[in-house]
Amino acid sequence: MWLHLLQRHDLAGWIWSIAIFVAHLLVVARALTRPNRTPASRVAWVAVILSVPALGVIAYLLLGETSIGHARMERLRRTERLLEAPKNDDAAVVDVPPRINALFDLCHSINGFRPVASNRIALLGHPHAPNDQPKLDCRAAIDTLIADIEQAQEHVHIAFYIWLDDDAGGRVADAVSAAARRGVQCRVMVDALGSRTFTQGPRWRQLRDAGVKLLKTLNDIARWRHFAFSRADLRDHRKIVVIDNCIAYCGSQNCADPEFEVKPRFAPWIDMLLRCEGPIVRQQQSLFLSGWIAEAGEPGLEGLPVAQPVPTRFDENVIAQVFETGPITRHNAMSDMFAACMYAARRELLITTPYFMPDEAILRALCAAPRRGVKATIIFPAKNDSWLVGNACRSTYADLLACGVAVHEYPLGLLHSKSLTLDGQLALVGSANMDRRSLELNFENNMLIADADVVAAIHARQSGYLAASRPVTLDEVRAWPLHQRLVQNTVAMMAPVL
């Protein structure tokens, strides 16, 4: 009898082992055959699946693929089609300098917007800031936003990844509530995860009671039924404000104090926010509605981007164009834009980004710049709020410095500005970081700007960051202890998984 039980036990064990083995093979096959995946990502996932039994399979099911569900995908594509007709209503032929015209063509290929001229774009804050000024710049940007909301007559549309119930967040909520009570149509769209404390608190109820239409985007992604073959951490990372079809805001700043109470030891958060007027506002409006209509299902808004009043055209010849990326846009769109801008530089390339886990295309484009005679500089925060990203970022220092890229670390807070300027001609500003989340996962919005004065203002702000930063030397990096480099390179090796 005991022999019989033992044999049955062995048989069950063999069946269980074979089932696990087959499951691993099937998941490996899926990782290898999934379209739009880089070779590095395939290698990383196969290593995880095979080296960590069971847990590797579970990790792939939770994090291995980007899927927002067929129903949401169809809603987003249907909304895109609705907004296609008015997308370029104001787009006359624009005289873009030939050398950067290809960048606007690439931008056009992502969402279909074309460059528009006669805009007015202002970088909020002060171009030359002393050490304590960046925090004031962020407060000044919120003050300007509130003043515009207080003057709104028709509508206020707001999309933020993070909205906190602090001084800045509370004052914006008060201004939006007051606008709604006086009859202005107010729509607020926040990410369900990034703004989870705000949507569970009294300010959310205050907005709703005032008549503001509210939406928590991607609220169902975290539910268990969506976990299989779908990342549970997909996020709507966009920052967009549109007021009366006349004023728009674009940049890296969330609706929160620079002290950022949820992560105070990394504060202050240092950001850029642009205030826009002119035809470019209607493109920003389309970006907001592309998310709102698809998620809220509110009908009749598709004509709003080209509704009256006719946008004011300014004497300033500021050329601009917006684009957004996410799970429904073509693969590598954001990476293509970053890399193309880097290759377009001829004299100078200056970049700020808080989260740097680049794909091969971006890293190679940046490293190639100094070899072409370009003065290339990149500024990171000295202290990153993500241990993983901080280590992955520092794993690139040796390559960057060896190729001639000047690497600096900003010590006065978390430098959260996502900006790129080249040759005093062009700037790329928005919500996207140079990490896998922004390149492949999140919904992001950026703006391409060609104007000497606007680019000079953004470059001056970057130069202020640079003046306060500490240069990192190649000798310093080579002197890092072995265990530190092992950790950094191991984390970087797993970047395609993260």
Residue pairs with C-beta under 8 A, 6 or more apart in sequence:
20 53
20 54
23 57
24 49
24 50
24 53
24 56
24 57
27 49
27 56
27 57
27 60
27 61
28 46
28 49
28 50
30 60
30 229
31 37
31 42
31 45
31 46
31 49
31 60
31 64
32 42
32 46
34 64
34 65
36 331
36 332
38 359
38 360
38 496
40 359
40 360
40 496
41 496
41 497
43 496
44 493
44 494
44 495
44 496
44 497
45 60
45 64
45 496
45 497
48 56
48 59
48 60
48 494
48 497
49 56
49 57
49 59
49 60
50 56
52 59
59 497
61 227
61 228
61 229
62 227
62 231
62 232
63 231
63 232
63 233
63 497
64 229
64 231
64 497
65 229
65 230
65 231
66 230
66 231
66 234
66 327
66 440
66 441
67 226
67 229
67 230
67 231
67 327
68 76
68 218
68 221
68 230
68 234
68 327
68 328
69 220
69 226
69 230
72 294
73 327
73 328
75 294
75 295
75 297
76 290
76 294
76 328
77 328
78 294
79 289
79 290
79 293
79 294
79 302
80 290
80 328
82 293
82 302
83 286
83 289
83 290
83 293
83 302
83 305
84 112
85 302
86 282
86 286
86 302
86 303
86 305
86 306
87 111
87 112
87 113
87 283
87 286
87 305
88 112
88 113
88 114
89 282
89 305
89 306
90 116
90 279
90 282
90 306
90 311
91 113
91 114
91 115
91 116
91 279
92 116
92 117
94 114
94 115
94 116
94 117
94 319
95 117
96 104
96 115
96 319
96 450
97 425
97 450
99 344
99 346
99 425
100 344
100 425
100 426
100 450
102 340
102 344
103 337
103 340
103 341
103 344
103 426
103 448
104 114
104 115
104 319
104 321
104 448
104 450
106 336
106 337
106 340
107 113
107 115
107 321
107 323
107 337
107 448
108 114
108 115
108 321
110 323
110 324
110 325
110 329
110 330
110 333
110 337
111 322
111 323
111 324
111 329
113 283
113 286
113 321
113 322
113 323
114 321
115 319
115 320
115 321
115 448
115 450
116 278
116 279
116 280
116 283
116 319
116 320
116 321
117 279
117 313
117 317
117 318
117 319
118 278
118 279
118 313
118 314
118 315
118 316
118 317
118 318
119 276
119 277
119 278
119 279
119 280
119 314
119 316
119 318
119 319
119 320
120 276
120 277
120 278
120 314
120 316
120 318
121 274
121 275
121 276
121 277
121 280
121 318
121 320
121 449
121 451
121 454
122 274
122 275
122 454
122 457
123 272
123 273
123 274
123 454
123 457
123 458
123 461
124 137
124 140
124 141
124 144
124 273
124 274
124 275
125 133
125 134
125 136
125 137
125 138
125 140
125 141
125 273
125 461
126 133
126 136
126 137
126 140
127 457
127 460
127 461
127 464
128 460
128 463
128 464
129 136
129 137
129 461
129 464
131 412
131 468
133 464
134 258
134 268
134 270
134 412
134 413
134 464
134 465
135 258
135 259
135 268
135 270
135 413
137 270
137 271
138 253
138 257
138 258
138 268
138 269
138 270
138 271
138 273
139 168
139 257
139 258
141 251
141 253
141 271
141 273
142 168
142 171
142 172
142 253
142 255
144 275
145 172
145 241
145 249
145 273
146 171
146 172
146 175
148 243
148 247
148 275
149 156
149 172
149 175
149 176
149 179
149 243
150 175
150 178
150 179
151 243
152 179
152 184
152 243
152 244
153 184
153 244
154 184
154 185
154 244
154 245
155 184
155 185
155 186
155 187
155 242
155 243
155 244
155 245
155 304
156 176
156 179
156 180
156 184
156 185
156 186
156 187
156 241
156 242
156 243
156 244
157 186
157 187
157 189
157 240
157 241
157 242
157 243
157 285
157 288
157 289
157 292
158 172
158 176
158 186
158 187
158 188
158 189
158 240
158 241
158 255
159 188
159 189
159 190
159 236
159 238
159 239
159 240
159 241
159 288
159 291
159 292
160 189
160 190
160 191
160 194
160 195
160 239
160 254
160 255
161 190
161 191
161 194
161 195
161 235
161 236
161 237
161 238
161 239
161 254
161 431
162 190
162 191
162 194
162 195
162 254
162 255
162 256
163 169
163 172
163 173
163 190
163 195
163 198
163 254
163 255
163 256
164 195
164 197
164 198
164 254
164 255
164 256
164 257
164 260
164 261
164 262
165 173
165 197
165 198
165 201
165 202
165 203
166 256
166 257
166 259
166 261
167 257
168 255
168 256
168 257
169 198
169 203
169 255
169 256
169 257
170 203
172 255
173 203
173 206
173 207
176 186
176 188
176 207
176 210
176 212
177 206
177 207
177 210
177 212
178 210
179 186
180 186
180 207
180 210
180 211
180 212
181 210
181 211
185 213
186 207
186 210
186 211
186 212
186 213
187 212
187 213
187 215
187 288
187 292
187 296
188 207
188 212
188 213
188 214
188 215
189 214
189 215
189 217
189 236
189 288
189 291
189 292
189 295
189 296
190 198
190 199
190 215
190 216
190 217
191 216
191 217
191 218
191 235
191 236
191 237
192 199
192 216
192 217
192 218
192 219
192 221
192 222
193 218
193 222
193 233
193 235
194 235
194 236
194 237
194 254
195 216
197 262
198 204
199 214
199 216
204 214
207 214
208 214
213 296
213 298
215 292
215 295
215 296
217 236
217 291
217 295
217 443
218 234
218 235
218 236
220 226
221 230
221 231
221 232
221 233
221 234
222 232
226 232
231 441
233 441
234 327
234 441
234 442
235 437
235 441
235 442
235 443
236 291
236 442
236 443
237 431
237 432
237 437
237 438
237 442
237 443
237 444
238 287
238 291
238 324
238 431
238 443
238 444
238 445
239 249
239 250
239 251
239 252
239 253
239 254
239 430
239 431
239 445
240 248
240 249
240 250
240 284
240 287
240 288
240 445
241 247
241 248
241 249
242 248
242 249
242 281
242 284
242 285
242 288
245 281
245 282
245 285
245 304
245 305
245 307
245 309
245 311
246 277
246 281
246 309
246 311
246 312
247 275
247 276
247 277
247 281
248 275
248 276
248 277
248 280
248 281
248 284
248 285
249 273
249 274
249 275
249 276
250 273
250 274
250 276
250 284
250 322
250 429
250 430
250 445
250 446
250 447
251 271
251 272
251 273
251 274
251 417
251 429
251 430
251 431
252 271
252 272
252 273
252 416
252 417
252 418
252 419
252 429
252 430
252 431
253 271
253 272
253 273
253 416
254 269
254 271
256 269
258 267
258 268
258 269
258 270
258 271
258 413
259 267
259 268
260 266
260 267
260 268
260 269
260 414
263 385
263 414
266 381
266 383
266 384
266 385
266 413
266 414
267 413
267 414
268 412
268 413
268 414
269 413
269 414
269 416
270 410
270 412
270 413
270 414
270 415
270 416
270 417
270 465
271 416
271 417
272 417
272 418
272 419
272 429
272 458
272 461
274 429
274 447
276 284
276 320
276 447
277 312
277 314
278 311
278 312
278 313
278 314
278 318
279 311
279 313
280 320
280 321
280 322
280 447
281 311
282 305
282 306
282 311
283 305
283 321
283 322
284 322
284 445
285 304
285 305
286 305
287 322
287 324
287 445
289 301
289 302
289 304
289 305
290 324
291 443
292 298
292 301
293 299
293 301
293 302
316 451
316 453
317 451
318 449
318 450
318 451
318 453
318 454
319 449
319 450
319 451
320 447
320 448
320 449
320 450
320 451
321 447
321 448
322 445
322 446
322 447
322 448
323 333
323 337
323 445
323 446
323 447
323 448
324 443
324 444
324 445
324 446
325 333
325 334
325 432
325 443
325 444
326 442
326 443
326 444
327 441
327 443
331 440
332 359
332 361
332 439
334 432
334 438
334 439
334 444
334 446
335 359
335 361
335 362
335 439
336 361
337 428
337 446
337 448
338 362
338 365
338 420
338 428
338 434
339 361
339 362
339 364
339 365
341 420
341 422
341 426
341 428
342 349
342 362
342 365
342 366
342 368
342 369
342 376
342 420
342 422
343 365
343 368
343 369
344 422
344 426
345 369
345 374
345 376
345 422
345 423
346 372
346 373
346 374
346 422
346 423
347 373
347 374
347 375
347 423
347 424
348 374
348 375
348 376
348 377
348 421
348 422
348 423
348 424
349 366
349 369
349 374
349 375
349 376
349 377
349 420
349 421
349 422
350 377
350 378
350 379
350 420
350 421
350 422
350 459
350 462
350 463
350 466
351 366
351 376
351 377
351 378
351 379
351 419
351 420
351 434
352 378
352 379
352 380
352 410
352 415
352 417
352 418
352 419
352 420
352 462
352 465
353 378
353 380
353 418
353 419
353 433
353 434
354 380
354 381
354 384
354 414
354 415
354 416
354 417
354 418
354 433
355 384
355 386
355 389
355 393
355 433
355 434
355 435
355 437
355 438
356 378
356 380
356 389
356 392
356 393
356 396
356 433
356 434
356 435
357 389
357 392
357 393
357 434
357 435
357 436
357 492
357 495
357 498
358 366
358 396
358 434
358 435
359 436
359 439
362 434
362 439
363 396
363 399
366 376
366 378
366 400
366 403
366 405
367 399
367 400
367 403
367 405
368 403
369 376
369 404
369 405
370 376
370 403
370 404
370 405
371 403
371 404
375 406
376 404
376 405
376 406
377 405
377 406
377 407
377 408
377 466
378 400
378 405
378 406
378 407
378 408
379 408
379 409
379 410
379 415
379 462
379 465
379 466
379 469
380 393
380 407
380 408
380 409
380 410
380 415
381 409
381 410
381 413
381 414
381 415
381 416
382 409
382 410
382 411
382 469
382 470
383 390
383 411
383 414
384 390
384 393
384 414
385 414
388 491
388 498
389 435
391 487
391 488
391 491
391 492
392 488
392 491
392 492
392 495
392 498
394 477
394 488
395 485
395 488
395 489
395 491
395 492
396 492
397 407
397 472
397 477
398 474
398 477
398 478
400 407
401 407
401 472
401 473
401 474
401 477
402 474
406 471
407 471
407 472
408 466
408 469
408 470
408 471
408 472
409 469
409 470
409 472
410 465
410 468
410 469
411 468
411 469
411 470
412 468
415 465
417 461
417 462
417 465
418 429
418 430
418 431
418 432
418 433
418 446
419 427
419 428
419 429
419 458
419 461
419 462
420 427
420 428
420 429
421 427
421 428
421 455
421 458
421 459
421 462
424 452
424 455
424 456
424 459
425 450
425 452
425 455
426 448
426 449
426 450
426 455
427 448
427 449
427 454
427 455
427 458
427 459
428 446
428 447
428 448
428 449
429 446
429 447
429 449
429 458
430 444
430 445
430 446
430 447
431 438
431 444
431 445
431 446
432 438
432 439
432 442
432 444
432 445
432 446
436 495
436 496
436 498
438 444
449 455
449 458
491 498
